[in-house]
Amino acid sequence: MYYSKNENDFISTIDELKQYISLTPKEEVQLRKVIQRHPMLISKFYLSLIDLSDPKDPLRKMVVPSIEELDLSGSYDTSDESKHTKFSGLQHKYGQTALVLSTNRCASYCRFCFRKRLVGLDSREIIGNFSHAADYIQDHPEINNVLISGGDPLMLQTDVIEQFLELLAPIAHLEFIRFGTKVPVYYPKRILQDDALISLLDDYTHNKIRIYFVTQIDHPREITDELKKIAKMLLEAGIIINNQTVLMRRINDDPDVLAELMRTLVSIGINPYYLFQCRPVKRVKKHFQIPLSVGYPIVEKAKAQLDGHSKRFRFVMSHKKGKIEILGIKDNEMFFKFHQAKDERNAGLFFSRKLNPAATWLDDLNNSKKIY
């Protein structure tokens, strides 16, 4: 079922990590404790991009476990995914979109993952029979698109991906299919060395149904020559590529870094789509979140450096109530708008809450609000 990756292309143990990074005996004990709960997997390709001599290297922070992951503040389900699960592996939160959790595996395990509760672990949340998902989608004509996520669906074998497309493409009310992936960043050879995958995508997007890739690229140094080749291949196959980035402390919380990232994405044909406020996930919140009052000015300073195409992304948080756009700060108030809403009565709602300089999530702000 899974892409037959070469195990020599990855490291997954602390002993392997010690061949690249020096750890004190105390750090070693603590990190072993961390990965007992949340496994580590790092592709050697991505490891080659890291300055291993620099403990503050931003790419290192994204994939190498940290003792800060021992902090348990936060929640494992910040967006109430469990409440929108119709059966194992299928979520339906927004009317038009069905979300399929196709796998619990990735090409490397992001330490800031918002599905930290399941990635790399045995999980009952993953789809068991994809035909059940297709039947549900067929029976719900309001669904016009499907997001296949996980984990990372491109870690599945190409013939499994083909089975997904065979089941979904004939559904008349579906207009497009999306694949959420970080494989082009973490493990590019999986795409570069699989002509069958590109041929499959080319056939479907030109003859059967529109396909999008939703990549996650969080730092300019992740835009490698290999990623550029993949972007070119996908674009030539008719795939539209949108990118989501997570705003993270000590990684990309710098206007110049964000601006360089967005500009470079546009230059290789990838559309900046969302910039997410990092979610308050257990073992993530303390390590990666920054206050909204700090993040918003950073985003605006980055946008001031960008042209119209590279600043089309929205700064949002994926909250249990919906996808909420972070619009601005004025007179000690923070302004928001529902970009997508779980409750249709909130669709497009524009509102404000009293500013709390330390708040990192909507729930941290005073519940009293003005609705416009």
Contacts in CASP RR format, 6 or more apart in sequence:
PFRMAT RR
TARGET T0000
AUTHOR 0000-0000-0000
METHOD contacts of the structure
MODEL  1
MYYSKNENDFISTIDELKQYISLTPKEEVQLRKVIQRHPMLISKFYLSLI
DLSDPKDPLRKMVVPSIEELDLSGSYDTSDESKHTKFSGLQHKYGQTALV
LSTNRCASYCRFCFRKRLVGLDSREIIGNFSHAADYIQDHPEINNVLISG
GDPLMLQTDVIEQFLELLAPIAHLEFIRFGTKVPVYYPKRILQDDALISL
LDDYTHNKIRIYFVTQIDHPREITDELKKIAKMLLEAGIIINNQTVLMRR
INDDPDVLAELMRTLVSIGINPYYLFQCRPVKRVKKHFQIPLSVGYPIVE
KAKAQLDGHSKRFRFVMSHKKGKIEILGIKDNEMFFKFHQAKDERNAGLF
FSRKLNPAATWLDDLNNSKKIY
1 156 0 8 1.000
1 157 0 8 1.000
1 160 0 8 1.000
2 103 0 8 1.000
2 105 0 8 1.000
2 155 0 8 1.000
2 156 0 8 1.000
2 157 0 8 1.000
3 154 0 8 1.000
3 155 0 8 1.000
3 156 0 8 1.000
3 157 0 8 1.000
3 158 0 8 1.000
3 190 0 8 1.000
4 157 0 8 1.000
5 107 0 8 1.000
5 155 0 8 1.000
5 187 0 8 1.000
5 190 0 8 1.000
8 44 0 8 1.000
9 43 0 8 1.000
9 44 0 8 1.000
9 45 0 8 1.000
9 187 0 8 1.000
9 189 0 8 1.000
10 41 0 8 1.000
10 42 0 8 1.000
10 43 0 8 1.000
10 44 0 8 1.000
10 108 0 8 1.000
11 17 0 8 1.000
11 19 0 8 1.000
11 20 0 8 1.000
11 40 0 8 1.000
11 41 0 8 1.000
11 42 0 8 1.000
11 44 0 8 1.000
11 47 0 8 1.000
12 39 0 8 1.000
12 40 0 8 1.000
12 41 0 8 1.000
12 42 0 8 1.000
13 40 0 8 1.000
14 23 0 8 1.000
14 28 0 8 1.000
14 31 0 8 1.000
14 32 0 8 1.000
14 35 0 8 1.000
14 40 0 8 1.000
17 23 0 8 1.000
17 31 0 8 1.000
17 40 0 8 1.000
17 42 0 8 1.000
17 64 0 8 1.000
18 28 0 8 1.000
20 47 0 8 1.000
20 52 0 8 1.000
21 52 0 8 1.000
21 60 0 8 1.000
21 64 0 8 1.000
23 31 0 8 1.000
27 67 0 8 1.000
30 67 0 8 1.000
30 70 0 8 1.000
31 65 0 8 1.000
31 66 0 8 1.000
31 67 0 8 1.000
33 70 0 8 1.000
34 40 0 8 1.000
34 65 0 8 1.000
34 66 0 8 1.000
34 67 0 8 1.000
34 69 0 8 1.000
34 70 0 8 1.000
34 283 0 8 1.000
35 65 0 8 1.000
37 283 0 8 1.000
38 65 0 8 1.000
38 69 0 8 1.000
38 109 0 8 1.000
38 111 0 8 1.000
38 116 0 8 1.000
38 119 0 8 1.000
38 120 0 8 1.000
38 121 0 8 1.000
38 283 0 8 1.000
39 109 0 8 1.000
39 120 0 8 1.000
39 121 0 8 1.000
40 63 0 8 1.000
40 64 0 8 1.000
40 65 0 8 1.000
40 109 0 8 1.000
41 106 0 8 1.000
41 107 0 8 1.000
41 108 0 8 1.000
41 109 0 8 1.000
41 120 0 8 1.000
42 63 0 8 1.000
42 64 0 8 1.000
42 108 0 8 1.000
42 109 0 8 1.000
43 107 0 8 1.000
43 108 0 8 1.000
43 186 0 8 1.000
43 187 0 8 1.000
45 186 0 8 1.000
45 187 0 8 1.000
45 188 0 8 1.000
45 189 0 8 1.000
45 226 0 8 1.000
46 59 0 8 1.000
46 63 0 8 1.000
46 108 0 8 1.000
46 185 0 8 1.000
46 186 0 8 1.000
46 187 0 8 1.000
47 63 0 8 1.000
49 59 0 8 1.000
49 221 0 8 1.000
49 222 0 8 1.000
49 224 0 8 1.000
50 57 0 8 1.000
50 59 0 8 1.000
50 60 0 8 1.000
50 63 0 8 1.000
50 64 0 8 1.000
51 57 0 8 1.000
51 59 0 8 1.000
51 60 0 8 1.000
52 60 0 8 1.000
54 60 0 8 1.000
56 250 0 8 1.000
58 219 0 8 1.000
58 221 0 8 1.000
58 250 0 8 1.000
58 251 0 8 1.000
58 252 0 8 1.000
59 219 0 8 1.000
59 221 0 8 1.000
59 222 0 8 1.000
61 111 0 8 1.000
61 248 0 8 1.000
61 250 0 8 1.000
61 251 0 8 1.000
62 110 0 8 1.000
62 111 0 8 1.000
62 112 0 8 1.000
62 218 0 8 1.000
62 219 0 8 1.000
62 248 0 8 1.000
62 251 0 8 1.000
63 108 0 8 1.000
63 109 0 8 1.000
63 110 0 8 1.000
63 111 0 8 1.000
64 111 0 8 1.000
65 111 0 8 1.000
66 111 0 8 1.000
66 287 0 8 1.000
68 283 0 8 1.000
68 286 0 8 1.000
68 287 0 8 1.000
69 111 0 8 1.000
69 283 0 8 1.000
69 284 0 8 1.000
69 287 0 8 1.000
70 283 0 8 1.000
71 283 0 8 1.000
71 285 0 8 1.000
71 286 0 8 1.000
71 287 0 8 1.000
72 282 0 8 1.000
72 283 0 8 1.000
73 280 0 8 1.000
73 282 0 8 1.000
73 285 0 8 1.000
73 286 0 8 1.000
74 280 0 8 1.000
74 281 0 8 1.000
74 282 0 8 1.000
74 284 0 8 1.000
74 285 0 8 1.000
75 280 0 8 1.000
75 281 0 8 1.000
75 282 0 8 1.000
76 116 0 8 1.000
76 117 0 8 1.000
76 281 0 8 1.000
76 282 0 8 1.000
77 117 0 8 1.000
78 114 0 8 1.000
78 279 0 8 1.000
78 280 0 8 1.000
78 281 0 8 1.000
78 318 0 8 1.000
78 319 0 8 1.000
78 320 0 8 1.000
78 361 0 8 1.000
79 93 0 8 1.000
79 114 0 8 1.000
79 279 0 8 1.000
79 318 0 8 1.000
79 319 0 8 1.000
79 320 0 8 1.000
79 322 0 8 1.000
80 320 0 8 1.000
81 91 0 8 1.000
81 93 0 8 1.000
81 115 0 8 1.000
83 320 0 8 1.000
84 91 0 8 1.000
84 92 0 8 1.000
84 93 0 8 1.000
84 342 0 8 1.000
85 91 0 8 1.000
85 125 0 8 1.000
86 92 0 8 1.000
86 136 0 8 1.000
87 132 0 8 1.000
87 136 0 8 1.000
88 124 0 8 1.000
88 125 0 8 1.000
88 126 0 8 1.000
88 127 0 8 1.000
88 128 0 8 1.000
89 100 0 8 1.000
89 101 0 8 1.000
89 102 0 8 1.000
89 125 0 8 1.000
89 126 0 8 1.000
89 127 0 8 1.000
89 128 0 8 1.000
89 133 0 8 1.000
90 98 0 8 1.000
90 99 0 8 1.000
90 100 0 8 1.000
90 101 0 8 1.000
90 127 0 8 1.000
90 132 0 8 1.000
90 133 0 8 1.000
90 136 0 8 1.000
91 98 0 8 1.000
91 99 0 8 1.000
91 100 0 8 1.000
91 101 0 8 1.000
92 98 0 8 1.000
92 99 0 8 1.000
92 136 0 8 1.000
92 140 0 8 1.000
92 143 0 8 1.000
93 99 0 8 1.000
93 322 0 8 1.000
93 342 0 8 1.000
94 322 0 8 1.000
94 340 0 8 1.000
94 342 0 8 1.000
95 142 0 8 1.000
95 143 0 8 1.000
96 142 0 8 1.000
96 143 0 8 1.000
96 144 0 8 1.000
96 145 0 8 1.000
97 143 0 8 1.000
97 144 0 8 1.000
97 145 0 8 1.000
97 146 0 8 1.000
97 147 0 8 1.000
98 133 0 8 1.000
98 136 0 8 1.000
98 137 0 8 1.000
98 140 0 8 1.000
98 143 0 8 1.000
98 145 0 8 1.000
98 146 0 8 1.000
98 147 0 8 1.000
99 146 0 8 1.000
99 147 0 8 1.000
99 149 0 8 1.000
100 127 0 8 1.000
100 130 0 8 1.000
100 133 0 8 1.000
100 146 0 8 1.000
100 147 0 8 1.000
100 148 0 8 1.000
100 149 0 8 1.000
100 164 0 8 1.000
101 115 0 8 1.000
101 118 0 8 1.000
101 125 0 8 1.000
101 126 0 8 1.000
101 127 0 8 1.000
101 149 0 8 1.000
101 150 0 8 1.000
101 151 0 8 1.000
102 126 0 8 1.000
102 127 0 8 1.000
102 130 0 8 1.000
102 148 0 8 1.000
102 149 0 8 1.000
102 150 0 8 1.000
102 151 0 8 1.000
102 153 0 8 1.000
102 156 0 8 1.000
102 164 0 8 1.000
103 126 0 8 1.000
103 150 0 8 1.000
103 151 0 8 1.000
103 152 0 8 1.000
103 153 0 8 1.000
103 155 0 8 1.000
103 156 0 8 1.000
104 118 0 8 1.000
104 119 0 8 1.000
104 120 0 8 1.000
104 121 0 8 1.000
104 122 0 8 1.000
104 123 0 8 1.000
104 125 0 8 1.000
104 126 0 8 1.000
104 150 0 8 1.000
104 151 0 8 1.000
105 119 0 8 1.000
105 120 0 8 1.000
105 151 0 8 1.000
105 152 0 8 1.000
105 155 0 8 1.000
106 119 0 8 1.000
106 120 0 8 1.000
106 150 0 8 1.000
106 151 0 8 1.000
106 152 0 8 1.000
106 155 0 8 1.000
106 182 0 8 1.000
106 186 0 8 1.000
107 152 0 8 1.000
107 154 0 8 1.000
107 155 0 8 1.000
107 182 0 8 1.000
107 183 0 8 1.000
107 186 0 8 1.000
107 187 0 8 1.000
107 190 0 8 1.000
108 182 0 8 1.000
108 186 0 8 1.000
108 187 0 8 1.000
109 119 0 8 1.000
109 120 0 8 1.000
110 182 0 8 1.000
111 284 0 8 1.000
111 287 0 8 1.000
111 288 0 8 1.000
112 246 0 8 1.000
112 248 0 8 1.000
112 278 0 8 1.000
112 281 0 8 1.000
112 284 0 8 1.000
112 287 0 8 1.000
112 288 0 8 1.000
113 119 0 8 1.000
113 281 0 8 1.000
113 284 0 8 1.000
114 279 0 8 1.000
114 281 0 8 1.000
114 284 0 8 1.000
114 318 0 8 1.000
115 150 0 8 1.000
115 151 0 8 1.000
116 281 0 8 1.000
116 282 0 8 1.000
116 283 0 8 1.000
116 284 0 8 1.000
117 123 0 8 1.000
118 125 0 8 1.000
118 126 0 8 1.000
118 150 0 8 1.000
118 151 0 8 1.000
119 150 0 8 1.000
119 151 0 8 1.000
126 150 0 8 1.000
127 133 0 8 1.000
130 163 0 8 1.000
130 164 0 8 1.000
130 167 0 8 1.000
131 167 0 8 1.000
133 167 0 8 1.000
134 167 0 8 1.000
134 168 0 8 1.000
134 171 0 8 1.000
137 143 0 8 1.000
137 146 0 8 1.000
137 168 0 8 1.000
137 171 0 8 1.000
137 174 0 8 1.000
138 171 0 8 1.000
141 173 0 8 1.000
142 173 0 8 1.000
143 173 0 8 1.000
143 174 0 8 1.000
144 173 0 8 1.000
144 174 0 8 1.000
144 175 0 8 1.000
144 176 0 8 1.000
145 174 0 8 1.000
145 175 0 8 1.000
145 176 0 8 1.000
145 177 0 8 1.000
145 178 0 8 1.000
146 168 0 8 1.000
146 174 0 8 1.000
146 177 0 8 1.000
146 178 0 8 1.000
147 178 0 8 1.000
147 179 0 8 1.000
147 180 0 8 1.000
147 214 0 8 1.000
148 164 0 8 1.000
148 177 0 8 1.000
148 178 0 8 1.000
148 179 0 8 1.000
148 180 0 8 1.000
149 179 0 8 1.000
149 180 0 8 1.000
150 180 0 8 1.000
152 180 0 8 1.000
152 181 0 8 1.000
152 182 0 8 1.000
152 183 0 8 1.000
153 161 0 8 1.000
153 164 0 8 1.000
153 179 0 8 1.000
153 180 0 8 1.000
153 181 0 8 1.000
154 161 0 8 1.000
154 179 0 8 1.000
154 181 0 8 1.000
154 183 0 8 1.000
154 190 0 8 1.000
154 191 0 8 1.000
154 197 0 8 1.000
155 183 0 8 1.000
155 190 0 8 1.000
158 194 0 8 1.000
158 196 0 8 1.000
158 197 0 8 1.000
158 200 0 8 1.000
161 179 0 8 1.000
161 197 0 8 1.000
161 200 0 8 1.000
162 200 0 8 1.000
165 177 0 8 1.000
165 200 0 8 1.000
165 204 0 8 1.000
165 208 0 8 1.000
165 209 0 8 1.000
168 174 0 8 1.000
168 177 0 8 1.000
168 209 0 8 1.000
169 177 0 8 1.000
169 204 0 8 1.000
169 208 0 8 1.000
169 209 0 8 1.000
174 209 0 8 1.000
175 209 0 8 1.000
175 210 0 8 1.000
176 209 0 8 1.000
176 210 0 8 1.000
176 211 0 8 1.000
176 212 0 8 1.000
177 209 0 8 1.000
177 210 0 8 1.000
177 211 0 8 1.000
177 212 0 8 1.000
178 211 0 8 1.000
178 212 0 8 1.000
178 213 0 8 1.000
178 214 0 8 1.000
179 211 0 8 1.000
179 212 0 8 1.000
179 213 0 8 1.000
179 214 0 8 1.000
180 213 0 8 1.000
180 214 0 8 1.000
180 215 0 8 1.000
180 216 0 8 1.000
181 213 0 8 1.000
181 214 0 8 1.000
181 215 0 8 1.000
181 216 0 8 1.000
182 215 0 8 1.000
182 216 0 8 1.000
182 217 0 8 1.000
183 190 0 8 1.000
183 191 0 8 1.000
184 191 0 8 1.000
184 213 0 8 1.000
184 215 0 8 1.000
184 226 0 8 1.000
184 227 0 8 1.000
184 230 0 8 1.000
184 231 0 8 1.000
185 215 0 8 1.000
185 216 0 8 1.000
185 217 0 8 1.000
185 222 0 8 1.000
185 224 0 8 1.000
185 227 0 8 1.000
188 224 0 8 1.000
188 226 0 8 1.000
188 227 0 8 1.000
188 229 0 8 1.000
188 230 0 8 1.000
189 226 0 8 1.000
191 197 0 8 1.000
191 198 0 8 1.000
191 230 0 8 1.000
191 233 0 8 1.000
192 226 0 8 1.000
192 229 0 8 1.000
192 230 0 8 1.000
192 233 0 8 1.000
198 233 0 8 1.000
198 234 0 8 1.000
198 237 0 8 1.000
201 211 0 8 1.000
201 234 0 8 1.000
201 237 0 8 1.000
201 238 0 8 1.000
201 239 0 8 1.000
202 236 0 8 1.000
202 237 0 8 1.000
202 238 0 8 1.000
204 211 0 8 1.000
205 211 0 8 1.000
205 237 0 8 1.000
205 238 0 8 1.000
205 239 0 8 1.000
206 237 0 8 1.000
206 238 0 8 1.000
210 240 0 8 1.000
211 238 0 8 1.000
211 239 0 8 1.000
211 240 0 8 1.000
212 239 0 8 1.000
212 240 0 8 1.000
212 241 0 8 1.000
212 242 0 8 1.000
213 234 0 8 1.000
213 239 0 8 1.000
213 240 0 8 1.000
213 241 0 8 1.000
213 242 0 8 1.000
214 241 0 8 1.000
214 242 0 8 1.000
214 243 0 8 1.000
214 244 0 8 1.000
214 273 0 8 1.000
215 241 0 8 1.000
215 242 0 8 1.000
215 243 0 8 1.000
215 244 0 8 1.000
215 270 0 8 1.000
216 243 0 8 1.000
216 244 0 8 1.000
216 245 0 8 1.000
216 246 0 8 1.000
217 223 0 8 1.000
217 227 0 8 1.000
217 243 0 8 1.000
217 245 0 8 1.000
217 261 0 8 1.000
217 265 0 8 1.000
217 270 0 8 1.000
218 245 0 8 1.000
218 246 0 8 1.000
218 248 0 8 1.000
218 251 0 8 1.000
218 252 0 8 1.000
218 261 0 8 1.000
219 251 0 8 1.000
219 252 0 8 1.000
219 257 0 8 1.000
219 261 0 8 1.000
220 257 0 8 1.000
220 260 0 8 1.000
220 261 0 8 1.000
220 264 0 8 1.000
223 261 0 8 1.000
223 264 0 8 1.000
223 265 0 8 1.000
223 268 0 8 1.000
227 268 0 8 1.000
228 268 0 8 1.000
231 241 0 8 1.000
231 268 0 8 1.000
231 269 0 8 1.000
231 270 0 8 1.000
232 268 0 8 1.000
234 241 0 8 1.000
235 241 0 8 1.000
235 269 0 8 1.000
240 271 0 8 1.000
241 269 0 8 1.000
241 270 0 8 1.000
241 271 0 8 1.000
242 270 0 8 1.000
242 271 0 8 1.000
242 272 0 8 1.000
242 273 0 8 1.000
243 265 0 8 1.000
243 270 0 8 1.000
243 271 0 8 1.000
243 272 0 8 1.000
243 273 0 8 1.000
244 273 0 8 1.000
244 274 0 8 1.000
244 275 0 8 1.000
244 276 0 8 1.000
245 252 0 8 1.000
245 258 0 8 1.000
245 261 0 8 1.000
245 272 0 8 1.000
245 274 0 8 1.000
245 275 0 8 1.000
245 276 0 8 1.000
245 313 0 8 1.000
246 275 0 8 1.000
246 276 0 8 1.000
246 278 0 8 1.000
246 288 0 8 1.000
247 253 0 8 1.000
247 258 0 8 1.000
247 275 0 8 1.000
247 276 0 8 1.000
247 277 0 8 1.000
247 278 0 8 1.000
247 290 0 8 1.000
247 295 0 8 1.000
247 298 0 8 1.000
247 299 0 8 1.000
247 315 0 8 1.000
248 278 0 8 1.000
248 288 0 8 1.000
248 289 0 8 1.000
248 290 0 8 1.000
249 278 0 8 1.000
249 287 0 8 1.000
249 288 0 8 1.000
249 289 0 8 1.000
249 290 0 8 1.000
251 288 0 8 1.000
252 258 0 8 1.000
252 261 0 8 1.000
253 290 0 8 1.000
253 294 0 8 1.000
253 295 0 8 1.000
253 298 0 8 1.000
254 298 0 8 1.000
255 298 0 8 1.000
255 299 0 8 1.000
255 301 0 8 1.000
255 302 0 8 1.000
255 304 0 8 1.000
255 305 0 8 1.000
256 302 0 8 1.000
256 305 0 8 1.000
258 275 0 8 1.000
258 298 0 8 1.000
258 299 0 8 1.000
258 302 0 8 1.000
259 302 0 8 1.000
259 303 0 8 1.000
259 305 0 8 1.000
259 306 0 8 1.000
259 310 0 8 1.000
262 272 0 8 1.000
262 302 0 8 1.000
262 306 0 8 1.000
262 310 0 8 1.000
262 311 0 8 1.000
262 313 0 8 1.000
263 305 0 8 1.000
263 306 0 8 1.000
263 307 0 8 1.000
263 310 0 8 1.000
265 271 0 8 1.000
265 272 0 8 1.000
265 310 0 8 1.000
266 272 0 8 1.000
266 307 0 8 1.000
266 309 0 8 1.000
266 310 0 8 1.000
271 309 0 8 1.000
271 312 0 8 1.000
272 310 0 8 1.000
272 311 0 8 1.000
272 312 0 8 1.000
272 313 0 8 1.000
273 312 0 8 1.000
273 313 0 8 1.000
273 314 0 8 1.000
274 313 0 8 1.000
274 314 0 8 1.000
274 316 0 8 1.000
275 299 0 8 1.000
275 313 0 8 1.000
275 314 0 8 1.000
275 315 0 8 1.000
275 316 0 8 1.000
276 316 0 8 1.000
276 317 0 8 1.000
276 318 0 8 1.000
277 289 0 8 1.000
277 292 0 8 1.000
277 295 0 8 1.000
277 315 0 8 1.000
277 316 0 8 1.000
277 317 0 8 1.000
277 326 0 8 1.000
277 360 0 8 1.000
277 361 0 8 1.000
278 284 0 8 1.000
278 288 0 8 1.000
278 289 0 8 1.000
278 290 0 8 1.000
278 360 0 8 1.000
279 285 0 8 1.000
279 289 0 8 1.000
279 317 0 8 1.000
279 318 0 8 1.000
279 361 0 8 1.000
280 289 0 8 1.000
280 360 0 8 1.000
280 361 0 8 1.000
285 360 0 8 1.000
289 360 0 8 1.000
289 361 0 8 1.000
290 360 0 8 1.000
291 357 0 8 1.000
291 358 0 8 1.000
291 359 0 8 1.000
291 360 0 8 1.000
292 326 0 8 1.000
292 334 0 8 1.000
292 359 0 8 1.000
292 360 0 8 1.000
292 361 0 8 1.000
292 365 0 8 1.000
293 329 0 8 1.000
293 334 0 8 1.000
293 355 0 8 1.000
293 356 0 8 1.000
293 357 0 8 1.000
293 358 0 8 1.000
293 359 0 8 1.000
296 315 0 8 1.000
296 326 0 8 1.000
296 328 0 8 1.000
296 329 0 8 1.000
296 334 0 8 1.000
297 329 0 8 1.000
299 315 0 8 1.000
299 326 0 8 1.000
302 311 0 8 1.000
303 311 0 8 1.000
314 325 0 8 1.000
314 339 0 8 1.000
315 325 0 8 1.000
315 326 0 8 1.000
316 323 0 8 1.000
316 324 0 8 1.000
316 325 0 8 1.000
316 326 0 8 1.000
316 339 0 8 1.000
317 323 0 8 1.000
317 324 0 8 1.000
317 326 0 8 1.000
317 361 0 8 1.000
317 362 0 8 1.000
319 361 0 8 1.000
319 362 0 8 1.000
320 342 0 8 1.000
321 338 0 8 1.000
321 341 0 8 1.000
321 342 0 8 1.000
321 343 0 8 1.000
321 346 0 8 1.000
321 362 0 8 1.000
322 338 0 8 1.000
322 339 0 8 1.000
322 340 0 8 1.000
322 341 0 8 1.000
322 342 0 8 1.000
322 346 0 8 1.000
323 338 0 8 1.000
323 339 0 8 1.000
323 340 0 8 1.000
323 341 0 8 1.000
324 336 0 8 1.000
324 337 0 8 1.000
324 338 0 8 1.000
324 339 0 8 1.000
324 362 0 8 1.000
325 336 0 8 1.000
325 337 0 8 1.000
325 338 0 8 1.000
325 339 0 8 1.000
326 334 0 8 1.000
326 336 0 8 1.000
327 335 0 8 1.000
327 336 0 8 1.000
327 337 0 8 1.000
327 350 0 8 1.000
328 334 0 8 1.000
328 335 0 8 1.000
329 335 0 8 1.000
329 355 0 8 1.000
332 354 0 8 1.000
332 355 0 8 1.000
333 352 0 8 1.000
333 353 0 8 1.000
333 354 0 8 1.000
333 355 0 8 1.000
333 370 0 8 1.000
334 352 0 8 1.000
334 353 0 8 1.000
334 354 0 8 1.000
334 355 0 8 1.000
334 365 0 8 1.000
335 350 0 8 1.000
335 351 0 8 1.000
335 352 0 8 1.000
336 350 0 8 1.000
336 351 0 8 1.000
336 352 0 8 1.000
336 353 0 8 1.000
336 362 0 8 1.000
337 348 0 8 1.000
337 349 0 8 1.000
337 350 0 8 1.000
337 351 0 8 1.000
338 346 0 8 1.000
338 347 0 8 1.000
338 348 0 8 1.000
338 349 0 8 1.000
339 348 0 8 1.000
340 347 0 8 1.000
341 347 0 8 1.000
341 348 0 8 1.000
341 349 0 8 1.000
349 371 0 8 1.000
350 371 0 8 1.000
350 372 0 8 1.000
351 369 0 8 1.000
351 370 0 8 1.000
351 371 0 8 1.000
351 372 0 8 1.000
352 369 0 8 1.000
352 370 0 8 1.000
352 372 0 8 1.000
353 362 0 8 1.000
353 365 0 8 1.000
353 366 0 8 1.000
353 367 0 8 1.000
353 368 0 8 1.000
353 369 0 8 1.000
354 365 0 8 1.000
354 366 0 8 1.000
354 368 0 8 1.000
355 365 0 8 1.000
356 364 0 8 1.000
356 365 0 8 1.000
356 366 0 8 1.000
358 364 0 8 1.000
359 365 0 8 1.000
END
